[in-house]
């Protein structure tokens, strides 16, 4: 069920980050303002009615967030609500592990990952984006599948 959307704070804003956050939210994705160069939100659940990272798809709240933090990264909350999950492949520079070697070993033993969207994180890790499988439970498995 889709709830009615409030009007956007300033749809003609020149801030490309605000435009991107509003676009993702209009697609039903929960977004939050990330601290540039870090993997953390400017907001917290404690001050966001219990919503992790302060995630929201409310255009008015998004407008306030990017007025307060205009240089914030646009972060999208993963999970069944957003209908996708991310596989992160870490780097020696960012996490002191060679996730690419682990991924290659897994692909050699099984099969290559399917083509999908990718992004580079602030630490240099590579993120692979996948649709959330219907009825599946996916939990953070940091370093359980491979270093």
Buried (B, 14 or more C-beta within 10 A) or exposed (E): EEEEEEEBBBEEBEBEBBBBBBEBBEEEBBBBBBBEEEBEBBBBEEEBEEBBBBBBBBBEBBBBBBEEBEEBBBBBBBBBEBBBBBBBBBBEEBBEBBBBEBBBEBEEEEEEBEEEEEEEBBBEBBBBBBEBEEEEEBEEEEEEEBB
